[in-house]
Amino acid sequence: MLIKDIKTERLIIKIPVIDDRFELTQLINDKHVIKWLSDMPFPYTLSHAEEFIERSQEKAMKGETYNFMIFKEKKILGGIGLTEFKKKSCELGYWLGKRYWGNGFATEAVKSILDFGFDQLNLEEIYASYKIGNEGSKRVLMKCGFQFYREKKEFDSVLLEEESLIEMIKKDESIKQT
């Protein structure tokens, strides 16, 4: 499946290419960013970035997973993706480099990916989770219409510890709920 770039008022959201690896590695190698991400290796190497980019391209072409980079002009701000597809639902994940926090970029990117998921992929629900204490991520999801679903515990295979997450869900509003 050919995925076109997603354009918003300020952002361009697109499948990563190999030239993105340096900026991606630099942004994600920040202890303030990495602490909110699950199962993310630290330090994050160029090799990790290259593998992620290659896998993202392959899976997007097959329609299995959609991982995007968030750009403002030609600068990478972070990443966003739809993964874990099951029937008509999937998981949303996103992150921004620390210097881009607090500018509404995550909210803008999430809204555009929700439109992509519901309108282009015909999903009925999208769920997302955030680590307890990540108030910025909680606010983004609330602004985008997500509702509390449950609290859960998950094992982080990189940190080798259990973490507490809040899972939220958003349903396609064009579908009549019974």
C-alpha positions as CSV (number, residue, x, y, z in Angstrom):
1,M,0.0,0.0,0.0
2,L,1.4,3.4,-1.0
3,I,1.2,5.8,1.8
4,K,1.0,9.5,1.0
5,D,2.5,12.1,3.3
6,I,-0.1,13.5,5.8
7,K,-0.1,17.2,5.9
8,T,-1.5,19.4,8.7
9,E,-1.5,23.1,9.3
10,R,2.1,23.0,10.6
11,L,3.4,19.4,10.1
12,I,4.2,16.8,7.5
13,I,3.9,13.2,8.7
14,K,5.6,10.6,6.6
15,I,7.1,7.2,6.5
16,P,10.8,7.5,7.5
17,V,13.6,7.2,5.0
18,I,17.2,6.1,5.7
19,D,18.4,9.8,5.7
20,D,16.3,10.4,8.8
21,R,18.5,8.1,10.9
22,F,20.9,10.7,12.2
23,E,18.2,13.1,13.4
24,L,16.1,10.3,14.8
25,T,19.0,8.9,16.8
26,Q,19.9,12.4,18.1
27,L,16.3,13.2,19.2
28,I,15.5,9.9,20.9
29,N,18.8,9.7,22.8
30,D,17.5,11.9,25.6
31,K,16.8,10.6,29.0
32,H,13.8,12.9,29.3
33,V,12.2,11.3,26.2
34,I,13.3,7.7,26.6
35,K,11.9,7.4,30.1
36,W,8.3,7.7,28.7
37,L,8.8,5.1,25.9
38,S,8.3,1.4,26.5
39,D,10.8,-1.2,25.2
40,M,13.1,1.4,23.7
41,P,16.8,0.6,23.8
42,F,19.1,3.2,25.4
43,P,21.4,4.3,24.1
44,Y,19.6,4.3,20.8
45,T,22.2,3.7,18.0
46,L,22.3,4.4,14.3
47,S,21.9,0.7,13.8
48,H,18.7,0.8,15.8
49,A,17.4,3.7,13.7
50,E,18.4,1.9,10.4
51,E,16.6,-1.3,11.5
52,F,13.5,0.7,12.6
53,I,13.4,2.6,9.3
54,E,13.8,-0.5,7.1
55,R,11.1,-2.3,9.1
56,S,8.8,0.7,9.0
57,Q,9.0,0.9,5.2
58,E,8.5,-2.9,4.7
59,K,5.5,-3.1,7.1
60,A,3.8,0.0,5.7
61,M,4.1,-1.4,2.2
62,K,2.4,-4.6,3.4
63,G,-0.2,-2.6,5.4
64,E,0.8,-4.2,8.7
65,T,2.1,-1.2,10.7
66,Y,2.3,2.5,10.0
67,N,5.3,4.2,11.7
68,F,5.8,7.9,10.7
69,M,8.2,10.7,11.4
70,I,6.7,14.0,12.3
71,F,8.3,16.9,10.5
72,K,8.0,20.7,10.7
73,E,9.6,22.1,7.6
74,K,12.6,19.8,7.2
75,K,13.2,19.1,10.9
76,I,12.1,15.8,12.6
77,L,10.1,16.6,15.7
78,G,9.4,13.0,16.7
79,G,7.5,9.9,15.7
80,I,3.9,8.6,15.6
81,G,2.5,5.3,14.5
82,L,-0.4,2.8,14.3
83,T,0.6,-0.7,15.3
84,E,-0.9,-3.9,16.9
85,F,-3.7,-4.3,14.4
86,K,-6.6,-6.6,15.5
87,K,-9.8,-6.7,13.4
88,K,-10.9,-3.1,13.2
89,S,-8.7,-1.6,16.0
90,C,-5.0,-0.8,16.6
91,E,-2.7,0.9,19.0
92,L,-1.5,4.5,18.6
93,G,2.0,5.5,19.8
94,Y,3.8,8.8,19.6
95,W,6.8,10.8,21.0
96,L,8.4,14.1,20.5
97,G,11.9,15.4,21.1
98,K,12.0,17.3,24.4
99,R,12.6,20.7,22.8
100,Y,9.3,20.3,20.9
101,W,7.1,19.6,23.9
102,G,4.4,22.1,24.8
103,N,3.8,23.5,21.4
104,G,0.7,21.5,20.4
105,F,2.6,19.4,17.9
106,A,1.7,16.1,19.4
107,T,-2.0,17.0,19.5
108,E,-1.9,18.1,15.9
109,A,-0.1,14.9,14.8
110,V,-2.4,12.6,16.8
111,K,-5.5,14.2,15.3
112,S,-4.2,13.7,11.8
113,I,-3.3,10.1,12.5
114,L,-6.8,9.5,14.0
115,D,-8.3,10.8,10.7
116,F,-5.9,8.5,8.7
117,G,-6.9,5.5,10.8
118,F,-10.6,6.0,10.8
119,D,-11.0,7.4,7.3
120,Q,-8.3,5.6,5.3
121,L,-7.9,2.3,7.2
122,N,-11.6,2.1,8.2
123,L,-10.7,1.4,11.8
124,E,-13.5,1.4,14.4
125,E,-11.3,2.1,17.5
126,I,-7.8,3.2,18.3
127,Y,-6.3,2.8,21.7
128,A,-3.3,4.4,23.3
129,S,-1.5,4.2,26.6
130,Y,0.8,6.4,28.6
131,K,3.0,5.8,31.6
132,I,1.6,7.0,34.9
133,G,3.2,10.4,35.5
134,N,3.3,11.5,31.8
135,E,0.8,14.3,32.2
136,G,1.7,15.8,28.8
137,S,0.7,12.6,27.0
138,K,-2.4,12.3,29.1
139,R,-3.4,15.9,28.0
140,V,-2.8,15.1,24.3
141,L,-5.1,12.1,24.4
142,M,-7.8,13.9,26.3
143,K,-7.7,16.8,23.8
144,C,-8.1,14.3,21.0
145,G,-11.2,12.7,22.5
146,F,-9.8,9.5,24.1
147,Q,-11.6,8.1,27.1
148,F,-10.2,6.2,30.1
149,Y,-10.3,2.4,29.4
150,R,-8.2,0.8,32.2
151,E,-5.1,0.8,34.2
152,K,-2.7,-2.0,33.4
153,K,0.8,-3.3,34.2
154,E,3.2,-4.2,31.5
155,F,6.8,-5.6,31.6
156,D,9.4,-3.4,29.9
157,S,11.8,-5.8,28.3
158,V,14.6,-3.1,28.1
159,L,14.3,-1.7,31.7
160,L,13.5,-5.3,32.9
161,E,10.8,-4.0,35.2
162,E,7.1,-3.7,35.4
163,E,5.5,-0.4,34.7
164,S,2.0,1.0,35.2
165,L,0.1,2.4,32.3
166,I,-3.2,4.0,31.7
167,E,-4.9,2.8,28.6
168,M,-7.3,5.0,26.7
169,I,-9.6,4.4,23.8
170,K,-11.2,6.4,21.0
171,K,-14.0,5.1,18.9
172,D,-14.9,6.2,15.4
173,E,-17.6,8.8,16.0
174,S,-19.2,8.2,12.6
175,I,-20.1,4.6,13.6
176,K,-23.3,4.3,15.7
177,Q,-22.4,2.8,19.1
178,T,-24.9,0.3,20.5
